[in-house]
Protein backbone atom coordinates (compact mmCIF):
# COMPACT_ATOMS: atom_id res chain seq x y z
CA UNK A 1 0.00 0.00 0.00
CA UNK A 2 1.47 3.32 -1.01
CA UNK A 3 1.52 6.00 1.62
CA UNK A 4 -1.51 8.24 1.25
CA UNK A 5 -1.48 12.02 1.46
CA UNK A 6 -3.91 14.01 3.62
CA UNK A 7 -6.48 14.36 0.84
CA UNK A 8 -6.45 10.63 0.10
CA UNK A 9 -6.75 9.79 3.79
CA UNK A 10 -9.63 12.23 4.17
CA UNK A 11 -11.45 10.72 1.19
CA UNK A 12 -10.88 7.23 2.56
CA UNK A 13 -12.25 8.20 5.98
CA UNK A 14 -15.30 9.94 4.51
CA UNK A 15 -16.13 6.92 2.37
CA UNK A 16 -15.80 4.60 5.36
CA UNK A 17 -17.90 6.68 7.72
CA UNK A 18 -20.61 7.19 5.08
CA UNK A 19 -21.04 3.43 4.86
CA UNK A 20 -21.18 3.11 8.65
CA UNK A 21 -23.82 5.85 8.95
CA UNK A 22 -26.17 3.66 6.91
CA UNK A 23 -26.51 1.31 9.88
CA UNK A 24 -28.30 4.14 11.69
CA UNK A 25 -26.88 2.88 14.97
CA UNK A 26 -26.11 5.67 17.48
CA UNK A 27 -23.74 3.36 19.36
CA UNK A 28 -21.72 2.71 16.23
CA UNK A 29 -21.77 6.44 15.51
CA UNK A 30 -20.30 7.04 18.98
CA UNK A 31 -17.59 4.44 18.39
CA UNK A 32 -16.54 6.22 15.21
CA UNK A 33 -16.79 9.63 16.85
CA UNK A 34 -14.39 8.57 19.60
CA UNK A 35 -12.10 6.15 17.73
CA UNK A 36 -12.42 7.22 14.09
CA UNK A 37 -9.35 9.42 13.89
CA UNK A 38 -7.26 6.78 15.64
CA UNK A 39 -8.50 4.21 13.14
CA UNK A 40 -7.54 6.48 10.27
CA UNK A 41 -4.02 7.11 11.54
CA UNK A 42 -3.35 3.48 12.43
CA UNK A 43 -1.63 0.80 10.39
CA UNK A 44 -2.92 -2.74 9.96
CA UNK A 45 0.50 -4.39 9.73
CA UNK A 46 4.04 -3.69 10.91
CA UNK A 47 5.90 -4.46 7.67
CA UNK A 48 5.57 -2.98 4.20
CA UNK A 49 5.61 -6.47 2.63
CA UNK A 50 2.68 -7.60 4.77
CA UNK A 51 0.27 -5.17 3.12
CA UNK A 52 -1.93 -2.40 4.48
CA UNK A 53 1.07 -0.91 6.22
CA UNK A 54 0.78 2.76 7.08
CA UNK A 55 -1.89 5.29 8.09
CA UNK A 56 -5.26 4.31 6.69
CA UNK A 57 -4.30 0.63 6.51
CA UNK A 58 -7.10 -0.63 8.76
CA UNK A 59 -9.80 1.33 6.96
CA UNK A 60 -8.52 0.48 3.48
CA UNK A 61 -8.47 -3.23 4.35
CA UNK A 62 -12.08 -2.97 5.52
CA UNK A 63 -13.23 -1.12 2.39
CA UNK A 64 -11.41 -3.48 0.03
CA UNK A 65 -12.94 -6.50 1.78
CA UNK A 66 -16.41 -4.92 1.68
CA UNK A 67 -16.08 -4.19 -2.04
CA UNK A 68 -15.02 -7.75 -2.89
CA UNK A 69 -17.72 -9.28 -0.69
CA UNK A 70 -20.37 -7.14 -2.40
CA UNK A 71 -19.24 -8.35 -5.82
CA UNK A 72 -19.40 -11.96 -4.63
CA UNK A 73 -22.89 -11.43 -3.24
CA UNK A 74 -24.16 -9.90 -6.48
CA UNK A 75 -22.67 -12.73 -8.53
CA UNK A 76 -24.63 -15.39 -6.63
CA UNK A 77 -27.97 -13.56 -6.49
CA UNK A 78 -29.14 -15.36 -9.62
CA UNK A 79 -28.13 -18.81 -8.44
CA UNK A 80 -30.90 -21.37 -7.97
CA UNK A 81 -31.50 -21.84 -5.16
CA UNK A 82 -30.12 -18.46 -4.21
CA UNK A 83 -28.43 -18.41 -0.78
CA UNK A 84 -29.84 -15.89 1.67
CA UNK A 85 -27.17 -13.25 2.19
CA UNK A 86 -27.96 -10.35 4.50
CA UNK A 87 -26.42 -7.21 3.01
CA UNK A 88 -26.45 -5.58 6.43
CA UNK A 89 -24.55 -8.46 8.01
CA UNK A 90 -22.14 -8.62 5.07
CA UNK A 91 -21.37 -4.92 5.53
CA UNK A 92 -21.03 -5.20 9.30
CA UNK A 93 -18.58 -8.09 9.17
CA UNK A 94 -16.36 -6.73 6.40
CA UNK A 95 -16.36 -3.10 7.52
CA UNK A 96 -15.76 -3.76 11.20
CA UNK A 97 -13.68 -6.94 11.46
CA UNK A 98 -10.26 -5.18 11.47
CA UNK A 99 -10.97 -2.42 14.01
CA UNK A 100 -9.47 -4.56 16.76
CA UNK A 101 -6.09 -3.92 15.13
CA UNK A 102 -6.37 -0.38 16.47
CA UNK A 103 -5.48 -1.35 20.00
CA UNK A 104 -7.32 -0.95 23.29
CA UNK A 105 -9.29 2.04 24.52
CA UNK A 106 -6.17 4.01 25.43
CA UNK A 107 -3.21 2.55 23.51
CA UNK A 108 -2.41 1.81 19.88
CA UNK A 109 -1.43 -1.78 19.11
CA UNK A 110 1.49 -0.59 16.99
CA UNK A 111 3.86 2.34 17.39
CA UNK A 112 6.41 3.64 14.93
CA UNK A 113 9.61 1.61 14.70
CA UNK A 114 12.53 3.57 16.14
CA UNK A 115 15.28 1.27 14.83
CA UNK A 116 16.68 2.44 11.49
CA UNK A 117 18.01 -1.08 10.88
CA UNK A 118 14.55 -2.63 11.16
CA UNK A 119 13.05 0.10 8.97
CA UNK A 120 15.69 -0.02 6.25
CA UNK A 121 16.64 -3.71 6.23
CA UNK A 122 13.33 -5.37 7.07
CA UNK A 123 10.83 -2.76 5.95
CA UNK A 124 9.36 -2.89 9.45
CA UNK A 125 7.88 0.54 9.97
CA UNK A 126 6.03 -0.31 13.19
CA UNK A 127 6.49 -2.44 16.29
CA UNK A 128 4.20 -3.78 18.97
CA UNK A 129 3.27 -1.38 21.72
CA UNK A 130 4.08 -2.98 25.08
CA UNK A 131 1.52 -0.70 26.77
CA UNK A 132 -1.32 -2.21 24.76
CA UNK A 133 -3.16 -5.15 26.32
CA UNK A 134 -2.63 -8.48 24.54
CA UNK A 135 -5.65 -9.70 22.63
CA UNK A 136 -6.34 -11.21 19.21
CA UNK A 137 -7.73 -8.86 16.57
CA UNK A 138 -11.18 -10.53 16.38
CA UNK A 139 -11.53 -10.63 20.16
CA UNK A 140 -10.56 -6.99 20.49
CA UNK A 141 -13.00 -6.07 17.73
CA UNK A 142 -15.76 -7.81 19.67
CA UNK A 143 -14.63 -6.11 22.87
CA UNK A 144 -14.78 -2.66 21.26
CA UNK A 145 -18.22 -3.35 19.81
CA UNK A 146 -19.63 -4.50 23.14
CA UNK A 147 -17.95 -1.60 24.97
CA UNK A 148 -19.88 0.85 22.79
CA UNK A 149 -23.05 -1.20 22.90
CA UNK A 150 -23.08 -2.19 19.23
CA UNK A 151 -25.33 -5.25 19.02
CA UNK A 152 -24.45 -8.01 16.57
CA UNK A 153 -25.97 -11.37 15.72
CA UNK A 154 -24.37 -14.75 16.44
CA UNK A 155 -23.66 -15.14 12.72
CA UNK A 156 -21.96 -11.73 12.58
CA UNK A 157 -19.89 -12.61 15.64
CA UNK A 158 -18.71 -15.85 14.00
CA UNK A 159 -17.88 -13.90 10.83
CA UNK A 160 -15.66 -11.54 12.82
CA UNK A 161 -14.04 -14.41 14.76
CA UNK A 162 -13.24 -16.27 11.51
CA UNK A 163 -11.99 -13.17 9.68
CA UNK A 164 -8.38 -14.13 10.38
CA UNK A 165 -8.81 -17.18 8.14
CA UNK A 166 -10.23 -20.68 8.34
CA UNK A 167 -6.71 -22.14 8.26
CA UNK A 168 -6.05 -21.04 11.85
CA UNK A 169 -6.51 -23.81 14.38
CA UNK A 170 -8.86 -21.77 16.56
CA UNK A 171 -11.21 -21.25 13.59
CA UNK A 172 -11.32 -24.85 12.36
CA UNK A 173 -14.06 -25.54 14.88
CA UNK A 174 -16.40 -23.53 12.64
CA UNK A 175 -15.11 -24.88 9.33
CA UNK A 176 -17.91 -27.34 8.56
CA UNK A 177 -20.69 -25.42 10.24
CA UNK A 178 -20.60 -21.86 8.93
CA UNK A 179 -23.16 -20.04 6.84
CA UNK A 180 -22.87 -18.93 3.23
CA UNK A 181 -22.52 -15.38 4.53
CA UNK A 182 -19.54 -16.16 6.74
CA UNK A 183 -17.86 -18.18 4.00
CA UNK A 184 -18.34 -15.31 1.54
CA UNK A 185 -16.99 -12.67 3.94
CA UNK A 186 -13.93 -14.65 5.05
CA UNK A 187 -13.11 -15.47 1.43
CA UNK A 188 -13.40 -11.79 0.46
CA UNK A 189 -11.13 -10.78 3.35
CA UNK A 190 -8.52 -13.38 2.33
CA UNK A 191 -8.58 -12.16 -1.27
CA UNK A 192 -8.29 -8.49 -0.29
CA UNK A 193 -5.25 -9.24 1.86
CA UNK A 194 -3.50 -11.40 -0.74
CA UNK A 195 -4.16 -8.84 -3.49
CA UNK A 196 -2.71 -6.08 -1.34
CA UNK A 197 0.42 -8.11 -0.54
CA UNK A 198 0.86 -8.95 -4.23
CA UNK A 199 0.38 -5.31 -5.28
CA UNK A 200 2.90 -4.18 -2.66
CA UNK A 201 5.45 -6.73 -3.93
CA UNK A 202 4.92 -5.71 -7.55
CA UNK A 203 5.29 -2.06 -6.60
CA UNK A 204 8.65 -2.76 -4.98
CA UNK A 205 9.90 -4.69 -8.01
CA UNK A 206 8.76 -2.21 -10.66
ABEGO torsion letter per residue (X at the ends): XBBBBAAAAAAAAAAAAAAAAAAGBAAAAAAAAAAAAAAAABBABABAAAEGBEBGAAAAAAAAAAAAAAAAAAAAAABOBBBBBBAAAAAAAAAAAAAAAAEBAABBABBBBABAAAAAAAGBABBBBAABBBBBAAAAAAAAAAAAGBBBBAAAAAAAAAAAEAABAAAAAAAAABBAAAAAAAAAAAAAAAAAAAAAAAAAAX
